[in-house]
Structure formats: structure tokens, C-alpha cells
Amino acid sequence: MEENLLRKDLSIDVLTAKELSPLFWRPARLGVVSAWWEHVPFAHWLVAVMQPRSLVELGTHNGVSYSAFCEAVSRLGLDTHCHAVDTWHGDEHAGLYGENVYAELKRFHDARYGSFSALLRLTFDEAVNYFADGSVDLLHIDGLHSYDAVRHDFDTWLPKMSERGVVLFHDVNVRAGDFGVWKFWGELQERYPSFTFIHGYGLGVLAVGSAADDAVGHLCSVSDLARVSAIRERFALIGERWNLEYRDLERTKELNKREQTIATLDEDVAGLRHQIGQQVEHAAQLERAVEEVKESHRARDIQIQHQDRELNALRAQNADLETARVTLHKGVQDQLQRADVLTAQIEELSASRAELIASNHALRAKLDATREADAERIRLGFADRHQERCLEEPHRCGQKSSGVRSEPPEEEQKGSA
Ligand SMILES: C[S@@+](CC[C@H](N)C(=O)[O-])C[C@H]1O[C@@H](n2cnc3c(N)ncnc32)[C@H](O)[C@@H]1O
């Protein structure tokens, strides 16, 4: 078998066969998260070989599987009506996500596949009523992965499948939590022709129509284990490339984000360094200011010491002055005492003087009285003598002797005085 394939003429023909082209198409939807990347080459191949008239996907999220189907339709120019059904809110297995997922996918989808495809934002049960029975050639079930949910989805949509109908189930090889596709898949394999891919969480291909496409019918009828393994390995190998590329893109995105973060951090660090530089400069200015303040303190200390010395000198001077003042005060007190003594003496002297004056007055009065008396006596004596003389010599008195006493002549009075 291997030897045949390696024959020169055949190997080139096989390598360049157009039929193989879908296996090597580059996915259009690279760069978004999905567990479906490893099945993209099979999706391309399946659409190419089936050329379905109607294609429906239940569970689209970021649109990796759906875009693979649509990309094949687009590249091959098929007359396929495509519909993707999802609430675009998420579920308990895929997790809940935001409005941006639908908005971004719609932009991508409408630009590329809007002419033959539509996104139906509905539940699977709501959407089923918009499809006629027996109208769907290819159905991909990738909603909630519990046993009950996947069984319900299959049972609800089975009537819509055409005679050529093929149903794909993702996650047939996940055995974790309440994932139950594997179990339901086991039951379905008993009822319909099928092929199971193990890689990429498992993809089940179920030929539910009685007139399945030749290629799909052929795939589902391969029983030789070596061929089954070869088919699985080859699809797994070429599918892995897109998973790796997706991871690489994710890592690149993560690296870009980190580089952006690093650049932002570098800017922050540069900003902080600048701030530190400014603060160091500010600190140096403050240090200089502190030195200046210290210097002025030192100058003031010196001034204070100088003033202290002056103050001490003034205090000493003050003490001397105080001593002098006390001495003077004492001298003044002594003088005042002496003045009091002198005043007392003056008062005594004044009293004595007054007494003396009084006695002088008295003596003078006595003397005056005595003098007056003496003068009277003299006068009387003189008058007596004048009278006697007038009597004796009346001519000298200018009067006749009448015996009347007259005043002596003035010169006599004076002479007697
Ligand atoms: C695993 S994701 C689909 C992955 C997608 N096929 C891909 O290529 O990556 C499951 C999606 O099914 C949707 N879903 C689950 N149950 C649903 C329901 N009953 N009706 C509508 N959408 C549902 C969720 O919103 C989620 O986006």
C-alpha cells in the first residue's frame, strides 16, 4: 500500500489533486477562541464533498466552525443556504459572554458571507419552526453538551433533516462534568452510519439520511481499522496546525498585550524616574535651604551670645547703679532726717524767736510806756518849771501872767528830749 503511493507518477498527481485543496485552505476566522480549530479542515472537506443545499449550525459563539462551513461555500461558489442559530449569550458550559461577541462576529460574517448566510439570534427551539421538515442537508449540533440537551436538540431537529442529511456532533470525546454527548453519541452510533474523530474533543459524523452523500457514506462505511486510523491521524495532523496557529496568535496577542503593558510600565517607570529626579533635586534644594537656615541659626546664636554678654554687662552695670542708687537713697534719707532735725530746730528757733519778738514787743511797750511816762513826767516837770518861769518871767512866755499853764516853747521840748 505504502509502496504504491510512493510511485513517482502517482505521488505528484495525488499531491496536486484539486480534491485535496479544501484540506489545506487557510481558515478565515483565525484569531478567536474556540475548541473547534482542529476540525476546520474536515469542515472544508465535508462541505466540498457534500455541497449541501441547506446548512444549519446550532451553537455558533465566535463562529469558528460556522465560518469554516461558510468559507467552503464561498470558495466553491456553492448554492448553499446557511443559518447559524445562537442566543449569543453563552451557556453553562461555554460560559456567559458579552454583546461584543455577537457584534464582532456579525461584522465579520456580514462582510464575507452575508449573501448566502444569516445569523439567527434565537434559541434552538425557537429557530426550528423556521425550517421546513426534510429541508436541512447538513446540521451541526454544538450547543449545551449535557446528555439531555444534546438529545433534545437532535430529536427536535431530526425531522428537518433531508434524505441526504448529515448531522455533526462536537465534543463526543469529552468525559468530564455533566458533558453527555459521548453517551448519546454511543446510542446514535447504534442507529445510524457514523464516523468518529477522536481529536479536538471528538467530532461525530452521523449519516441520518437514507441517501447520504457518496463521500460521507464512504467515510461512514470504512471499517478497516488502519484506514480509520489514517483518516483520523491525517485530519488530526492538519487540524492541529490551526489549533497551533490559533494558540500562536493568542500567545502573540498576549505577548503584544504584555509588551504594551511593559511599554506602559516603562513609561510609568520613566515618569517615576523623572519624578524621583525632581524630588531628588527638590530634596537638594531643601537641604540647601536647611543649611542656610542652620547658617542663619548659627549667626543668630553668635548674635544671641553677643547680646547675652552685653546683657550681662548691662546687668552688672545695673547692679552697680542699683548699689549707687541704694547708697544715694540712704544719703537722701539721712539728709531728710537731718532736714527734719533742722526743721525741728528751725521750728524751735522760730518759737523762741516769736517768744523773743513777743517779749521784745512787751519790753518795747514797757519801754514806750516808761518813756511816755518819763516824757510826761518831763513834760509835766517842764511845764511846771515853765509856769514857774512864766510866772517869773511872763514876757518870755508872751502872755500875761494869769496863772494858766501854757506849753513850753518848742526848742525847750526838743532840748529836753
Ligand atoms: C460551545 S459553543 C459553540 C462553539 C462554536 N461552534 C465554535 O465553533 O466555537 C455553544 C453555544 O451554544 C449556544 N447555546 C447553547 N444552548 C443554546 C440554545 N438552547 N439556544 C441557542 N443557543 C444556545 C451558546 O450561547 C453558545 O454560544
The ligand as an ORCA input file, in Angstrom:
! r2SCAN-3c Opt
* xyz 0 1
  C     -19.733     25.525     22.525
  S     -20.448     26.976     21.975
  C     -20.356     26.907     20.262
  C     -18.945     26.820     19.703
  C     -18.818     27.061     18.231
  N     -19.486     26.072     17.448
  C     -17.375     27.197     17.795
  O     -17.060     26.966     16.644
  O     -16.526     27.562     18.590
  C     -22.120     26.798     22.407
  C     -23.027     27.937     22.008
  O     -24.350     27.463     22.007
  C     -25.215     28.478     22.467
  N     -26.412     27.793     23.004
  C     -26.466     26.797     23.917
  N     -27.706     26.383     24.090
  C     -28.491     27.135     23.260
  C     -29.891     27.142     22.968
  N     -30.733     26.259     23.533
  N     -30.341     28.043     22.082
  C     -29.491     28.922     21.484
  N     -28.162     28.938     21.714
  C     -27.677     28.031     22.582
  C     -24.435     29.243     23.464
  O     -24.893     30.578     23.545
  C     -23.020     29.123     22.922
  O     -22.666     30.275     22.201
*
